[in-house]
Amino acid sequence: MPPIIVGVADIRNRSVTVEDAKEPATLMLEAIQRAINDVSSSAETAQILQNNIDSISVVRTWTWPYRDLPGLLSQHLGIIPQHQSYSEHGGNQPAKLLDEAAMRIAKGETKVAVLTGGEALASLAACVKNGKMPPPCWSVPAENVTDVFSPTTRDLRKDIGGLHAVGSPIHVYPLYENGFRAHRKQTIQANHRESAALYAYFSQIASQNPYAWNYGMEAQTTDSIGTLSKKNRMICFPYPLLMNAFNTVNLASACILTSTEYATQLGIPKDRWIYPLGGAGFNERENFWDRPNFFESSAISKSLDHCLELSHLTPDDIDLYDFYSCFPIVPKLACHHLGLSITEPQKPLTLLGGLTSFGGAGNNYSMHYKAITEMTRQLRGSRSRNGLILANGGVLSYQHAVCLSSQAPKEGRPYPDSISSSLVDSDLVPSVDFEAEGEAIIEVSEPNIITVQEFPPVQ
C-alpha cells in the first residue's frame, strides 16, 4: 500500500496584539482542519477521513510547555489515535516524522496519519512586552516548568564549549561558514557577498509567499543583507542579523497521509495524491569539537545520498529542492555536495524563503509552506515531478531528507525502510585539550572588509 500525502495546510496569525494571541495548539487545530478540507471538497469524505485518523505526530513546540499536546489535539478532534508522538527538539523532525508515518502506512500499521506543528512566539513576545499573561483560554502549562525552550538562552554545559562560551547555534554555524570559506580559499568579501546574494534570493521568494511572515513586505537585497547597520548588526562573524533565523512568528501547518488503497476507497481525486518515495537521516557527533572539521557535514551528505538512493532518483531527477536555511551555511553545504550553484541555481533551492524571511517556526519550519506543504502544492498538477527536502536540526547535528513525487513508484516497489538518526562514522576525531598552554599563532588572510555603516550611540 503506497503511502500518499492527500492534504496540507498552513496558518499564519500575523497579529501581535495580546487580544489576538492564539496558542500553538489552536493554530495547529486550524491547520489540521484546513488540511482535512484540502483532501476533498466533499464534507462527508472529510468527516470520514477525520473519524479514521489513527496516528497523530506533533513537532515539539518552543512556545508553550504542554502537558500532553498530542492528547490535547486528539481530544479537540474527537479521535483516539492508536499512535501518538511528540517529537524531540530539532528542525529535522518534520521530515523524520513524515518518513516514519509513510513507513507505518506502507506496513499497514496506520490508516490515516496527521503531522502538525506550530509556534506562537510573536504572541508570547507581545504578552511579555505588555507585561501581561497569555489569554486565559491558553492551555494550563505543564507543572514544574519555569521557562520555555530557546536554543540561544539554554545554559552552556560544563565542557569545553561552556569553558569558552561557545555552543549555541549563533556560535557553531559561523564556525562552519568560516571553515567552508577557508577550505574553498574564498576571501572574506567574496564569502559575505555570496551569503548576502543567497539570502536576497530567499527573501524575494518569501515576499511573494502568502504564508510567509514577511509576505507583502519589500524584499531584502544583497546590499541590505550584506551591509552592517543599526538594524542589521553583527551577531557572530560573519553573520549579521539578516543572516540569522527569525523565530518571533505565529505559524502552524499540518499534513495528512494515507494509503492509495484507502484514498481510492474514499474517492479522493488522484490529482491530490503526492507520493513520499523515501527518506534518510544521519547525525553528527553531539559535541561539535569532536567532529573531524568545520568545512563539511557528513550527515548532510549521507542523508542526501541515501535518500536519493532509497527513492531511486538522482540529482538530475529532482525538479524542486528545499534546503533548510537557519544560516547560509546549511544550503551552501547541500548545494556544494550536489554540485548546484549557490548564487545562480538552475532549480529552486527554496520554495518558502528561508528562516529569516519566511520565519523560523521553531522546529516546525520544514513542514511549512516552503517544504512539505508547499512542495506538495507545487508538485500537484505541474510539470515538476520530483522534489527533495533537507531538514536540519541542532548545531548542524541532525539531518533528515525526504523525496516527494507526483509520480507513483514502480509497481511492486515498497516504501523503503529509512535510515533514521544514524551516527556518521569517522575515525578522524581530533584530540582536544580543554585548556591551551604556550604560544599561539592567529592567521589572518586579509582584513575584515565587510561594509560597516557608523551610527551614533543609542541614547
C-alpha positions in Angstrom: 0.0 0.0 0.0 2.0 3.0 -1.2 1.7 6.0 1.2 0.5 9.3 -0.1 0.0 12.9 1.1 -3.6 13.9 0.5 -4.0 17.1 2.4 -1.8 20.1 3.5 -2.4 23.4 5.1 -0.7 26.4 6.7 -1.9 29.0 9.2 -0.4 32.5 9.8 -1.6 34.7 12.6 0.0 38.0 11.7 -1.5 40.0 14.6 0.8 40.6 17.5 -1.7 42.1 19.9 -2.4 40.3 23.1 -6.1 40.2 22.4 -5.5 38.3 19.2 -3.0 35.9 20.7 -3.7 32.3 19.8 -1.7 29.5 21.4 0.2 26.9 19.3 -2.5 24.2 19.8 -5.2 26.5 18.4 -3.1 27.3 15.4 -2.4 23.6 14.9 -6.0 22.6 15.1 -6.9 25.3 12.5 -4.1 23.9 10.2 -5.4 20.3 10.7 -8.9 21.3 9.8 -7.8 23.1 6.7 -5.7 20.1 5.7 -8.7 17.8 6.1 -10.7 20.2 3.9 -7.9 20.2 1.4 -8.3 16.5 0.9 -11.7 16.7 -0.7 -14.5 19.2 -1.5 -17.0 16.7 0.0 -17.8 17.4 3.6 -18.8 13.8 4.1 -15.5 12.5 2.8 -13.7 15.0 5.1 -15.6 13.8 8.1 -15.0 10.1 7.4 -11.3 10.9 7.0 -11.2 12.8 10.3 -13.0 10.0 12.1 -10.4 7.5 10.9 -7.3 9.4 12.0 -5.3 6.7 13.9 -2.0 8.5 14.1 -1.0 12.0 15.2 2.6 13.2 15.3 3.4 16.6 16.7 6.6 18.6 16.2 7.7 19.8 19.7 6.9 23.5 20.1 9.1 26.1 21.7 6.3 28.4 22.7 4.4 26.6 25.5 5.1 23.7 27.9 2.1 21.4 27.2 1.2 18.6 29.5 0.2 16.3 26.6 -0.1 18.2 23.3 -0.9 15.1 21.0 -3.6 14.1 23.5 -5.0 17.7 23.6 -5.2 17.9 19.8 -6.8 14.4 19.7 -9.4 15.4 22.2 -10.4 18.5 20.3 -10.6 16.4 17.1 -12.8 13.8 18.7 -10.4 11.0 18.0 -8.5 8.3 19.9 -5.5 7.6 17.7 -3.5 4.4 18.3 -0.3 6.2 17.6 0.6 9.5 19.3 4.0 11.1 19.4 5.6 14.3 20.4 9.0 14.8 18.8 12.3 15.8 20.3 13.6 19.3 19.6 15.2 19.7 16.2 14.5 21.2 12.8 15.0 17.7 11.3 11.8 16.4 13.0 9.1 17.3 10.4 10.9 15.3 7.7 11.7 12.5 10.1 8.0 12.3 11.2 6.9 12.3 7.6 9.2 9.4 6.8 8.1 7.4 9.8 4.4 7.9 9.1 4.9 6.8 5.5 6.6 3.6 6.7 3.8 2.8 9.1 1.2 3.3 6.4 3.1 1.1 3.9 3.3 -1.6 6.5 -0.4 -1.4 7.2 0.1 -0.2 10.8 -1.6 3.2 10.2 -4.6 4.1 8.2 -4.7 8.0 8.4 -1.8 9.9 9.8 -1.7 13.6 10.8 1.5 15.6 11.2 1.4 19.0 12.7 3.4 21.7 14.5 3.4 25.4 15.2 4.6 28.3 17.2 3.1 31.5 18.7 6.4 33.1 19.7 5.2 36.5 18.3 2.2 36.4 20.5 4.2 35.3 23.5 6.7 38.1 23.0 3.8 40.6 22.8 2.5 39.4 26.1 5.9 39.9 27.7 6.3 43.3 26.1 3.0 44.4 27.5 3.6 42.8 30.9 0.6 40.5 30.6 0.0 36.8 30.8 -1.3 35.0 27.7 -5.1 35.0 27.5 -7.0 32.7 29.9 -8.1 30.5 27.0 -4.5 29.2 26.6 -3.9 25.7 28.0 -2.7 25.2 31.5 1.0 24.6 31.3 2.8 21.5 32.5 3.8 21.5 36.1 7.3 22.4 37.4 8.2 24.4 34.3 9.8 27.8 34.9 10.6 28.8 31.3 10.2 27.7 27.7 12.8 26.3 25.4 15.2 28.5 23.4 18.3 27.4 21.6 20.1 30.6 22.3 19.4 31.0 26.0 20.0 27.5 27.2 22.8 27.1 29.8 26.1 26.1 28.4 27.3 22.8 29.8 30.5 22.4 31.9 32.6 21.2 29.0 35.0 22.7 26.5 32.2 24.6 24.8 31.0 26.1 28.1 34.5 26.8 29.2 34.9 29.1 26.1 31.3 30.3 26.0 30.8 28.6 22.6 28.0 26.2 21.8 24.8 28.0 20.8 23.7 27.9 17.1 24.8 31.5 16.7 28.3 30.4 17.5 28.7 27.0 15.8 27.1 27.7 12.4 29.6 30.6 11.9 32.4 28.2 12.7 31.3 26.1 9.7 30.8 29.2 7.5 34.4 30.3 8.2 35.7 26.8 7.8 33.9 26.3 4.5 35.2 29.7 3.2 38.8 28.8 4.2 38.5 25.3 2.6 37.5 26.9 -0.7 40.2 29.6 -0.4 37.5 32.2 -0.7 38.1 35.8 0.5 36.0 37.2 3.4 34.5 39.7 1.0 33.5 37.1 -1.6 32.1 34.8 1.0 30.0 37.6 2.5 28.7 38.7 -0.9 27.8 35.1 -1.7 25.8 34.7 1.6 24.1 38.0 1.0 23.1 37.1 -2.5 21.8 33.7 -1.4 19.6 35.3 1.2 18.4 38.1 -1.0 17.1 35.3 -3.4 15.4 33.7 -0.4 13.9 37.0 0.7 12.4 37.6 -2.8 10.7 34.2 -2.6 9.3 34.9 0.9 7.9 38.3 -0.1 5.6 36.6 -2.6 4.6 33.7 -0.3 1.2 34.3 1.3 2.1 32.2 4.3 5.5 33.8 5.0 5.8 36.1 8.0 7.2 38.8 5.6 4.7 38.3 2.9 3.9 41.5 1.1 6.9 43.3 2.6 9.7 44.7 0.4 12.2 42.0 -0.2 15.7 42.5 1.2 18.5 42.9 -1.3 22.1 41.8 -1.4 23.2 45.2 -0.2 20.7 45.5 2.6 21.6 42.0 3.9 25.3 42.4 3.4 25.7 45.9 4.9 26.1 46.2 8.6 23.9 48.8 10.2 21.9 49.7 13.3 19.1 47.4 12.1 21.5 44.7 10.8 24.1 44.4 13.5 26.7 41.7 13.6 25.5 38.7 15.6 28.5 36.4 15.3 31.1 36.8 12.5 30.4 36.5 9.6 26.6 36.6 10.1 24.8 39.9 10.7 21.2 39.8 11.9 19.6 39.3 8.4 21.6 36.0 8.0 20.1 34.6 11.2 16.8 32.7 11.7 13.9 34.9 12.8 11.8 33.0 15.3 9.3 35.5 16.6 6.4 34.3 14.4 2.9 32.8 14.8 2.8 30.0 12.3 1.4 26.4 12.1 1.0 23.7 9.5 -0.4 20.2 9.0 0.0 17.3 6.6 -2.3 14.3 6.2 -1.2 10.9 4.8 -3.0 7.7 4.0 -2.6 4.8 1.6 -3.6 4.7 -2.1 -6.0 1.9 -1.2 -7.9 4.0 1.4 -7.8 7.1 -0.7 -9.4 5.2 -3.6 -12.0 3.8 -1.2 -12.9 7.4 -0.1 -12.9 8.7 -3.7 -10.1 11.2 -3.1 -9.1 12.6 -6.5 -5.8 11.3 -7.7 -4.6 14.8 -8.6 -4.4 15.4 -4.8 -2.0 12.5 -4.3 1.7 13.1 -3.7 4.0 10.1 -3.1 6.7 10.1 -0.5 9.4 7.9 -2.1 12.0 7.5 0.7 13.9 9.2 3.4 17.1 9.0 5.3 18.6 10.8 8.4 22.1 10.9 9.9 23.6 12.7 12.9 26.9 14.3 13.6 28.7 13.8 16.8 26.8 15.7 19.5 29.9 17.7 20.7 30.9 20.0 17.8 34.6 19.9 18.9 34.6 16.1 18.3 33.8 16.5 14.6 36.6 16.0 12.0 36.4 19.5 10.6 34.2 22.6 10.1 34.1 22.7 6.3 31.7 19.9 5.6 28.8 17.9 7.1 29.0 14.1 6.5 25.4 13.9 8.0 24.1 16.3 5.2 26.0 14.4 2.5 24.9 10.9 3.7 21.3 12.0 4.2 21.0 13.4 0.7 22.8 10.4 -0.9 20.9 7.7 0.9 17.6 9.5 0.4 18.1 9.7 -3.3 19.3 6.1 -3.4 16.3 4.8 -1.5 13.9 6.9 -3.7 15.6 5.5 -6.9 16.4 9.0 -8.0 19.5 11.0 -9.0 20.1 14.8 -8.5 19.2 15.2 -12.2 15.7 13.8 -11.5 15.0 16.5 -8.9 12.9 19.5 -10.1 12.4 21.2 -6.7 14.8 21.5 -3.8 14.1 22.8 -0.4 17.1 23.2 1.8 16.8 24.2 5.5 18.3 27.6 5.9 18.6 28.8 9.5 22.0 30.2 8.4 23.5 30.4 4.9 26.0 27.5 5.6 23.3 24.8 5.5 22.0 25.3 1.9 25.6 26.1 0.9 26.9 22.7 2.1 23.9 20.9 0.4 24.5 22.7 -2.8 28.2 22.0 -2.7 27.6 18.3 -2.2 25.1 18.0 -5.0 27.1 20.2 -7.4 24.5 23.0 -7.5 25.3 26.7 -7.9 24.8 28.6 -4.7 24.1 32.0 -6.3 22.8 31.1 -9.7 20.8 27.9 -9.2 19.1 26.3 -12.2 16.5 24.8 -9.9 14.7 26.3 -6.9 16.7 25.9 -3.7 13.8 27.1 -1.5 10.0 27.2 -2.1 9.4 29.3 1.0 12.1 31.9 1.6 14.2 30.7 4.5 14.0 31.0 8.2 15.0 34.7 8.1 12.3 35.9 5.7 9.6 33.2 5.9 10.1 32.9 9.6 11.9 30.3 11.7 8.9 28.5 13.1 10.9 26.7 15.8 11.4 23.0 15.0 8.5 23.0 12.5 9.9 25.1 9.7 10.4 22.2 7.3 6.7 21.2 7.5 5.7 24.6 6.3 4.8 26.2 3.0 8.4 26.2 1.9 8.9 22.5 2.4 6.4 19.6 2.9 3.2 21.6 2.4 4.4 23.9 -0.4 6.2 21.2 -2.2 3.0 19.1 -2.2 1.2 22.1 -3.7 3.8 22.7 -6.4 4.0 19.0 -7.4 0.2 18.8 -7.8 -0.7 19.4 -11.4 2.6 20.9 -12.6 5.4 19.8 -14.8 7.6 19.3 -11.8 7.7 15.6 -10.9 10.2 15.2 -8.0 11.2 17.2 -5.0 13.8 16.8 -2.3 13.6 18.3 1.2 16.6 18.6 3.6 15.7 19.3 7.2 18.4 20.3 9.7 18.5 20.5 13.5 20.8 21.2 16.4 24.1 22.8 15.5 24.4 21.1 12.2 23.8 18.0 14.3 20.7 16.2 12.9 19.7 15.8 9.3 16.8 14.2 7.6 16.0 14.2 3.9 12.9 13.0 2.1 11.8 12.8 -1.6 8.3 13.5 -2.8 6.9 12.8 -6.2 3.8 13.4 -8.3 4.5 10.0 -9.9 3.8 6.7 -8.3 6.7 4.4 -7.6 7.1 1.5 -9.9 4.5 -1.2 -9.3 5.5 -3.6 -6.6 8.3 -1.3 -5.2 7.6 -1.0 -1.5 8.3 2.1 0.6 11.8 1.7 1.8 12.8 1.2 5.4 14.6 4.5 6.0 17.9 5.1 7.7 17.0 7.2 10.6 19.2 9.0 13.2 22.3 7.0 12.4 25.5 8.5 13.6 28.1 9.2 10.9 31.2 7.1 11.1 34.5 8.9 11.5 37.9 7.9 12.8 39.3 11.4 12.3 38.2 12.7 15.6 40.7 15.4 16.7 42.4 15.4 20.0 41.3 18.4 22.0 42.8 20.0 25.1 40.4 21.7 27.4 42.9 24.4 28.3 45.6 25.6 25.9 49.1 26.5 27.0 52.0 28.0 25.2 52.4 30.3 22.2 49.7 30.5 19.5 49.6 32.0 16.0 46.4 33.7 14.7 46.3 33.5 10.9 44.5 36.4 9.2 44.1 36.1 5.4 43.0 39.7 5.0 41.4 42.5 6.9 37.6 42.3 7.5 36.3 44.4 4.6 32.7 43.9 5.2 30.9 47.3 4.7 30.1 48.9 8.1 27.8 51.9 8.4 28.6 54.0 11.5 25.7 55.2 13.8 25.9 57.5 16.8 25.5 55.8 20.2 21.9 55.0 21.1 20.7 57.4 23.9 
